[in-house]
């Protein structure tokens, strides 16, 4: 096979060359004159009296100097800084509370001057084009989603674009910003390889490579097996005539689920397989639901189920997943009771002898080591384990009853697959020649390139097929080369909105607008309805964009907005990023970890699906819970493994983002809380005001040394006394200290835990969650901090609108976007802060609809 990489690079250069001149070079209208008189009479004296002490020639606190600010906001260099000054003044954060307070009238005059000059700058900006959106390629998620929607291809674990392609760059907090989505010959080569892999999956020839089979293993056969019968002799297993009872650990199936016994293969080919388990639960005296895991291979958890009271009668649990075997045999799956009862406990006496003997041996005293081991044996402490007395009455133990395990696959479904039928749309009896290839590309490229097809596009793809046919390849193999060429082309990889030579700002055409809309809300290509509206030039007709926004937000593909915007905004990769210490937090398990990681995005999805107010992010009367997470939060009445909307009881400590364990886990090192990290998340995510990075080699919280048992709060307050650290920490720390009522795993606490603080409350100090925010407002409890955050709803809405506009445009928000942002805030206020109002206002804004 030959792929024209050079042609792709040339096409990329052509598209890049037509991106047009910069927006700055196109602005031509003269700027309005700055109000120098007002600046000299009002603003300059105010800065000298109240700001220059910390931000002047002799001291530039936070590297910011205000005494030499340019008074020209239209053409000057300091417009963004003037906006930050206004925001700090309005919030009461500047001057700091330690300084004399300026008269309210003087503050108002300065804010009025900044507002007037900002409006002049906005008026000037509105006469020219919006800042240019950098030509950008699809990020990995968009690329994968587009392939799925275009060709209906699915990938095995490790084979898809998200697994094979390198991580995308990010800017302004998102991986959709064009300036960070660069490409080089090496990366383009990876896209070519990926395109060929997609073509191989989408186009097939001949019958299915492996027929689908089903095999079931009855667990009672374990007792009759000479190979695995030993499992029935384990104390935590009871083999009965019709099933097996598991009280702890796991059961293996070894090779009893081989779908191809002749070749001794459990998995005969890569593909999708279905595993089914018929089982039931006996909750025992403990009464807690059972956590059951399916492991394959070895200790890899591929499925997890929660069995509660309703599962006392047997039923079938099922999972379908892609499995990649690469021709190697693998033993069958194992089933594990993750929260069973251990039949053995550590023998502390034996372990003590063992440790002393090891120390003696390390010191060279082997005789002492032998004596210690002999003494341990004489005292009956030779074994490091001792029987657990709790298992003497087995009737009281929780039990998993397993009837059978079944494996079926590979799942073939309709053959040839949908991808093949979509490409070869005229059916199998059509003549396989270049003319058919041309008709295929004429149909396919409209959707692949997301615009009307040019004859040159069809010619280029068809030539690839003709060359392969001339070289003796079959039609299917030749079409794979043509499809690879299309999927590696910059016309597919890039969202191009070119300007002609010398062309100024222009409205997007309907196809460009459809792509902006779909990649904003779905992280994928437009669907048939959007293409139809674009073809009819009706997208800009009255009411059409608003109707499309509502339709698209209700569509399942809005998961692209949840994962793309929500995942980046909430910093989802950091949820439970450091596994908690299980000795300190024994309640932490894989079921809880999975729920903790899913909850924030499930909450975001509920806001989108229900078209709720974005203020729900600050406080809500509901949470997205399953049984395991509800138990962690102490909320009764929730059963089953699925996250769903649950009304919170009165007095709950949950609701909104700040009560979610996934968010709180960002500020944890697995042992203790890290208030600075939690505070940094609040400032960044909720207020779009991330604190500056800490100096190198500076710890967030100093460790306890010399036997001291200071709380995290006590050590952090001591850290604030360091002169070089005080300025930043006094602005940041209160937000994190106010969340100290949540421990390192997000559980509510009234007394210190973690590190070397034991669970006994009579010995652990009580939690102090009080603090003072930078604007002087004080709080005594976590509930009072959360109330202050709710009171900052307007500040949050501004920040949220900025972030979503950045995501939608694929570029950073600039001072010239001030008028657009004001319009977004106004739309939110007028429509009860519903998320659809913000999305609609963005889509209808000038920066979104123009190039």
HELIX and SHEET records of a PDB file:
HELIX    1   1 UNK A    5  UNK A   17  1                                  13    
HELIX    2   2 UNK A   23  UNK A   26  1                                   4    
HELIX    3   3 UNK A   36  UNK A   38  1                                   3    
HELIX    4   4 UNK A   39  UNK A   43  3                                   5    
HELIX    5   5 UNK A   44  UNK A   50  1                                   7    
HELIX    6   6 UNK A   61  UNK A   63  5                                   3    
HELIX    7   7 UNK A   79  UNK A   91  1                                  13    
HELIX    8   8 UNK A  104  UNK A  126  1                                  23    
HELIX    9   9 UNK A  140  UNK A  151  1                                  12    
HELIX   10  10 UNK A  161  UNK A  164  1                                   4    
HELIX   11  11 UNK A  178  UNK A  180  5                                   3    
HELIX   12  12 UNK A  185  UNK A  202  1                                  18    
HELIX   13  13 UNK A  219  UNK A  224  5                                   6    
HELIX   14  14 UNK A  229  UNK A  233  5                                   5    
HELIX   15  15 UNK A  261  UNK A  263  5                                   3    
HELIX   16  16 UNK A  309  UNK A  311  5                                   3    
HELIX   17  17 UNK A  348  UNK A  362  1                                  15    
HELIX   18  18 UNK A  366  UNK A  378  1                                  13    
HELIX   19  19 UNK A  389  UNK A  391  5                                   3    
HELIX   20  20 UNK A  394  UNK A  396  5                                   3    
HELIX   21  21 UNK A  418  UNK A  423  1                                   6    
HELIX   22  22 UNK A  434  UNK A  448  1                                  15    
HELIX   23  23 UNK A  455  UNK A  470  1                                  16    
HELIX   24  24 UNK A  475  UNK A  488  1                                  14    
HELIX   25  25 UNK A  490  UNK A  493  1                                   4    
HELIX   26  26 UNK A  510  UNK A  521  1                                  12    
HELIX   27  27 UNK A  528  UNK A  535  1                                   8    
HELIX   28  28 UNK A  544  UNK A  554  1                                  11    
HELIX   29  29 UNK A  556  UNK A  558  5                                   3    
HELIX   30  30 UNK A  559  UNK A  561  1                                   3    
HELIX   31  31 UNK A  562  UNK A  566  3                                   5    
HELIX   32  32 UNK A  567  UNK A  570  1                                   4    
HELIX   33  33 UNK A  572  UNK A  574  5                                   3    
HELIX   34  34 UNK A  590  UNK A  609  1                                  20    
HELIX   35  35 UNK A  614  UNK A  617  5                                   4    
HELIX   36  36 UNK A  627  UNK A  633  1                                   7    
HELIX   37  37 UNK A  657  UNK A  659  5                                   3    
HELIX   38  38 UNK A  661  UNK A  665  1                                   5    
HELIX   39  39 UNK A  675  UNK A  681  1                                   7    
HELIX   40  40 UNK A  682  UNK A  686  3                                   5    
HELIX   41  41 UNK A  712  UNK A  720  1                                   9    
HELIX   42  42 UNK A  723  UNK A  737  1                                  15    
HELIX   43  43 UNK A  782  UNK A  791  1                                  10    
HELIX   44  44 UNK A  793  UNK A  809  1                                  17    
HELIX   45  45 UNK A  815  UNK A  817  5                                   3    
HELIX   46  46 UNK A  818  UNK A  830  1                                  13    
HELIX   47  47 UNK A  835  UNK A  843  1                                   9    
HELIX   48  48 UNK A  846  UNK A  849  1                                   4    
SHEET    1   A 2 UNK A 136  UNK A 137  0                                        
SHEET    2   A 2 UNK A 494  UNK A 495 -1                                        
SHEET    1   B 4 UNK A 213  UNK A 218  0                                        
SHEET    2   B 4 UNK A 399  UNK A 409 -1                                        
SHEET    3   B 4 UNK A 244  UNK A 246 -1                                        
SHEET    4   B 4 UNK A 237  UNK A 239 -1                                        
SHEET    1   C 4 UNK A 213  UNK A 218  0                                        
SHEET    2   C 4 UNK A 399  UNK A 409 -1                                        
SHEET    3   C 4 UNK A 271  UNK A 282 -1                                        
SHEET    4   C 4 UNK A 315  UNK A 323 -1                                        
SHEET    1   D 4 UNK A 249  UNK A 252  0                                        
SHEET    2   D 4 UNK A 334  UNK A 337 -1                                        
SHEET    3   D 4 UNK A 290  UNK A 295 -1                                        
SHEET    4   D 4 UNK A 301  UNK A 307 -1                                        
SHEET    1   E 2 UNK A 344  UNK A 346  0                                        
SHEET    2   E 2 UNK A 385  UNK A 387 -1                                        
SHEET    1   F 2 UNK A 622  UNK A 625  0                                        
SHEET    2   F 2 UNK A 644  UNK A 647 -1                                        
SHEET    1   G 2 UNK A 771  UNK A 772  0                                        
SHEET    2   G 2 UNK A 778  UNK A 779 -1                                        
END                                                                             
